[in-house]
Structure formats: structure tokens, C-alpha cells
Amino acid sequence: MRAVSGPVFLVLCSLLALFLLGDAVVRAGWGQMLLLAPWILLGLWVVYEVAFVSSVRIDDAGGTVQNMLRRTSFGWRRVRDVDLRWQLVFSLDDGTDVTCYGGPARARPPHAGARDGEEPKAPTSLRDLTDIRDRWESAADTADAPIRRSWDRPALLALGAILIWAVVAVVLTNGA
């Protein structure tokens, strides 16, 4: 589960980044574009982390929550409660709560102006919460994987590469 706006925003920002880099090549050449690129890519990396990467994945064995650079995975037997506050929250048996930035979120109440005879629909977030609770309650006794917390290494490596590229661009610009 991921916010619908995340992929859309990432695609739009990627297209903008490609346009800016292409414009830099046309106006100033490849060398200048390579000096400008890390700053545009750094902005795109921030958009990726904030808008796209946060997500919730569930299956019969448990769940994985990725909140920007942190990833938490757990088996269903490690979950004490599942709740929907502003975002989806898993309360784990080690006493911690994992708030899901990329999962279902509480929505505005439905409009009162529904058509005659039409029953108001339940918000998508409540349907998702019901599906998650059903999986949690029907989980097998073998769904007891330990709680694991880790960093998103590929994203950190990409950030490191972009930052090194930016430092090289600054050194080359100041040296010229």
C-alpha cells in the first residue's frame, strides 16, 4: 500500500528533472550539465524519499513498513494491535508503535449529499484497515517472524553518490 499521489508526484518531478538536464545540455553543454546534475538529482532523491518510498506491504506471514529510510518487518504474532489514527499504526509486542507514513490514512468524512437510495461508501482507509485486521486475526501460528529494523541501504548509497558528485562539482567549479 502506498499513497496514490507518491508515484504521480515522482513521475512529474522526474520529467521536470529530465527537462532541466536536457535544457542544460542544449544551453551550456555536457560539462556544465554534469556540474548541475547532482543538485537536480539531490532534489529528486528528496522527492523520492518523502513522496514515494514510504509504503506498507502485508502478506499472510506479516508486514513490512518502510518509512523513508527506515524499514521495519515483523510477523503477525508480534503485533499487539492495529489502529488507524491519522495513519495506520502497528503496536508491536516489544512495546513500540510503528506509524506508517505510506499506508492508509484517515480521510475526510464522506459527503452528506449522496444520491437517494445510495448507501454511503466506507472510506478506502477503513476498508484497508479491515483487510489488515482480518489478515492479522487469521494469521497462522507460524507467522512469528522476529521484529527487524534496518536502513534502506540502496537509498543511502544513492545519496552518498550524489553528495560525492556534488562535492566534486563544487571543487571543479571553484578550481576553474
LINKAQUI-V494281 format. One record per backbone hydrogen bond with DSSP energy under -0.5 kcal/mol. NH is the residue of the N-H (numbers start at 1). CO is the residue of the C=O. Records with the same first field share a line. If there is no record, write none. Layout:
NH->CO, CO
This chain:
6->3
7->3
8->4
9->5
10->6
11->7
12->8
13->9
14->10
15->11
16->12
17->13
18->14
19->15
20->16
21->17
22->18
23->19
24->20
25->21
26->22
27->23
28->24
29->24, 25
33->29
34->30
35->31
36->32
37->33
38->34
39->36
40->36
41->37
42->38
43->39
44->40
45->41
46->42
47->43
48->44
49->45
50->46
51->47
52->47, 48
53->48
55->66
56->1
57->64
59->62
63->74
64->57
65->72
66->55, 64
67->65, 70
68->66
70->67
71->150
72->65
73->148
74->63
75->145
76->61
77->143
78->75
79->76
80->91
81->91
83->89
85->83, 87
88->100, 104
89->83
90->98
91->81, 89
92->90, 96
93->78
95->92
98->90
99->97
100->88
101->99
103->100
106->86
114->112
118->115
119->117
126->123
127->123
128->124
129->125
130->126
131->127
132->128
133->129
134->130
135->131
136->132
137->133
138->134
139->136
143->140
144->142
148->73
150->71
152->69
153->151
156->152
157->153
158->154
159->155
160->156
161->157
162->158
163->159
164->160
165->161
166->162
167->163
168->164
169->165
170->166
171->167
172->168
173->169
174->170
175->171
176->172
